[in-house]
Amino acid sequence: PGENETKVNLEELKTSVLYSGPVDPTEWVGLRKSYPLLVYLRNNLLMLAILAFEVTIYRHQEYYRCRNNLTAPVTKTIFHDITRAHLDDGLVNCIKYFINYFFYKFGLETCFLLSVNVIGQRMDFYAMIHAFWLIAVLYRRRRKAIAEIWPKYCCFLSCIITFQYFLCIGIPPAPCKDYPWRSGNANFNSNIIKWLYFPDFIVRPNPVFLVYDFMLLLCASLQRQTFEDENKAAVRITAGDNVEICMNLDAASFSQHNPVPDFIHCR
């Protein structure tokens, strides 16, 4: 760049993709020469093997049920004979129950923890947006009210992770055109660009942040399915309901309406 075309010092320009060396246009579309090829394709082949193994298991189960005239279980669990009634029967049944229905009972709290993890890991502009959404969801307080706003929250997560993906890709470096916030008239430094998660050839957006966002989106999508399952009678019979039993009760009369056995004062 010319003398007045940018405010970036020479040391930072040396780390830019545009000026550090020759630009390969094929890398922008994901093509990179690698040797040996098997090492480059190892993760992709592993994913295909896992998907093939999953499909094989589901097909085998479906064929076995059709041949023996069996019906598919209501919930996709490991221990089909364990229900909410077996939770207080012993430690073994308790462990089996939570293996089956841990996310059904504590999925919402898991999503809150993952949201806090995203905020703590990112500490940027998008972390502030996640914090505002977390406050808005927690402000609803009641589980039924949170379930009403949860589809909008999932839509927000899916849109923001897609938008950030395009920010990580950025514009192709082949035309050798820098971003406008690197021009001489812009008052942006590398720290501001990093905090705003802007695409840049010097301080490129950290794509690891998308992994944290994806884990939050995955759990939020599962929690949306959980909210839908809570309205099914068959699921409530096997897994139990998630209704706040003490919502309209005072502390003195709470023990009279709690259906769970009192293991502390039972002796």
N, C-alpha and C positions, 0 to 999 in steps of 0.2 A: 504493500500500500504506500501511497504518497505520504509526505510529511504531515499534512493536515487532514488526511483521510481517516485517521484513527488516533485514539488516545492510549492505546495499548503499548506498553513498553516492549523493548526488543526481546527480553527474556521470555515474556509470555507468548509473543508471536512465534518463537521457535518451537513451542509446544502445540501450536495450532495445526490442524490437519491440512490446512491450505498451504502452509509454508514449511512444514517439517520434512517434506519429501514428496515424491511423485504420488499423484492421486490415481487410484484404481477405481474407475466408475462401477465395476462389477461388484465391489464390496458393498455398495449402498443397497443393492437388491439382494444381498445375502449370499453371493457367490464368492468363494475364496479357495484358492488352490491349497490343498492340504496333502501331506504325505506322512504316514500311510493313510489310505482312505478309510480303512476299517476303524481306526481310532477316531476319526472325524464323525463317523456314522454310528458310533457305539451307543450313544444315548438314544438316538432315534430307533435303533434296532431293539434296544431294551424296552422302550415304550410300546413298540409293536408287539413284542413278545408278551408283555403284561396284558395288553388289550385282547390278544388272541386267547390267552389263558382264561380271562374273564368271560369272554363269549363262549368258550368251550364249556365252562362250568354251568352257565345259565342254560345253554342248549341241552346239556345232559340232564339237568334238573327238570326242565320242561318235558323232555322225552320220558323220563322216569315217571313223572306224575301222570302223563297221558296214558302210559302203558298200564299203570296200576290204578287208574281212576281216582287219583288223589287231587285234592284242591290245593291251590297255592295258599300259603299262610297270609294272614291279614297284614302283618308287618314283616319286613325283611330283617329277621333277627337270627342270631346264632342258636340260642336255646329257645325253641318254640314252646316248650312246656313251662316256661317261667313267666309268670304274670305279676301284676301288682300285689296280688294276694300272697305271693311267696316272698315278698321283700323282707318281712319281719320274722321269717321262719328260722333264720340262722345266717351265719356269716357267708357260707358257700352260696346259698340262694341269693343273698344280698349282692355278692360279687357278680353272679350270673345276671341278675336283673340290671345292674348298672352297665355291664357289657352290652346288654341289649338296648337299654333305653337311657344311657347317660346323656346323649345329646338331646333327647326328648325332654329330659328334666332340666338340664343345665346348658342347653344350647344358647339361650339368650345371654346368659352370663359369659359364656365363652366368646360370643361376638363382641360384647363390651370390652373384654380383656384384649382381644385382637385389635379393636379400634384404638385402645390406649397404646398398644404396642406400635401401631402404625404412626400415631402421633409422636411417640418417643423416638422412633427410629428415624423419622423424616426431619422433624423440626424445621419445616419450611412453610411456604404459603399454603400448600395443599394440606399440610398437617393442621393448619388453622381452620380450614374448611371442614376437615374431619371432626375437629373439636366442636365446631358449631353444630354439626349434625348430631354428634353424640349428646350434646346438651339438649337439643330439641327432642331427641328420642327419650332421654331420661326424664324430661319435663312432663311427658305423658303419664309416667308413674305406673298406672294400671296396665296389666298385661294385655287386656283386650284393646285398650287404646293404643298400645304400642303395635299390636298386630294390624291395626287399621293403617298406620303410617309406614309399616315395614316394606310393602311393595315399592313405595316411593324411594325409600332408602336403598333398596336393591337396585333400582333404576339409576339412582345417583352414582352408586359404586361402579356399575357396568359402564356408564357413560364416561366417568372420570378416568377409569383405567384405560379405556380406548383412546381418549384424548391424550393422555400421558404417553401412550405407546407411540402415537404419531409425533409427539414432541421428542421422544428419544430417537426416532428415525431422522427427523429434521429434513432439511433440503439437501439435495445431492451436492457434494463438494466439487463435482466436475466443472461446473461453470466458473469456479473460483470467485464466487460472490459471497461476501461476508454478511452477517446479519446486521440489521439497522442499529441495534443497540451497541454495536462495536464501531460505529461511525464516529467521526470527530465531534459531531454536534450532540451526541447522546451522553447523558450523565450516569452511565451504568458502569460499575466495576464488577469484578469477577464474583465477589461475595453476594452482591444483589442478584446477579444472574443465577447463581447457584440457589439462592433462597427462593427465587421466583420459579425455579425449575424451567428456565427458558432453554431452548435448543441453542447450542453454541459449539464452535469448533475448537475452543480452548478449554472451557470448563463444560464438558459434556454432561448431560443429565445422567444421574446414576440409575441404571436399569434395575438394580437390585431392589429399589423401592417398589417396583411393580410386583415383585414377589410377595411383599407384605400386603399390598393392596389386593392381590389375587387371593391370598389365603383368607382375608376378610370377606371378599366377595363370595368365595366358596362357602364359608360358614354362614354368611347371611342368606344365601340361596337355600341352604339346608334348613335354616331356621324358618324361612318362609314356608317351606314344605311342612315343617313341624306345626306352624300355626294353622295350616289347612287340615292336618291330621287331627288336631285337637278337637275339631268339630265333628269328627266321625265317631259314631257310637262304638263301633267295633274296636277302634284304637283305644278309646277311653276305658273300655272294659279290661283289655289286656295290659295296657301300660299305665292306666290311671289318668286322672285329670290334672290339669295345671291351674286350677282355680284358686284364688287367694281366699282361704277359708277364714282368715282373721281380718278381712277387709273392713267389716262393719261391726266387729266385736271389740269389747274392751279387754284389757289384760286380765281382769279378775275372772271373767267368764270364758276365757279362751279355752281352758283345759276341758270344759264341759262339752265343747263342740268339736274338739279335735279328734278325728277318727283313728289317729295313729296311737298305738299303745304307749303308755308312759313307762319307759324302762328305768327311769331314775327314781321315781317315788312309788314303784309297784311293790316294794318289799315291806 
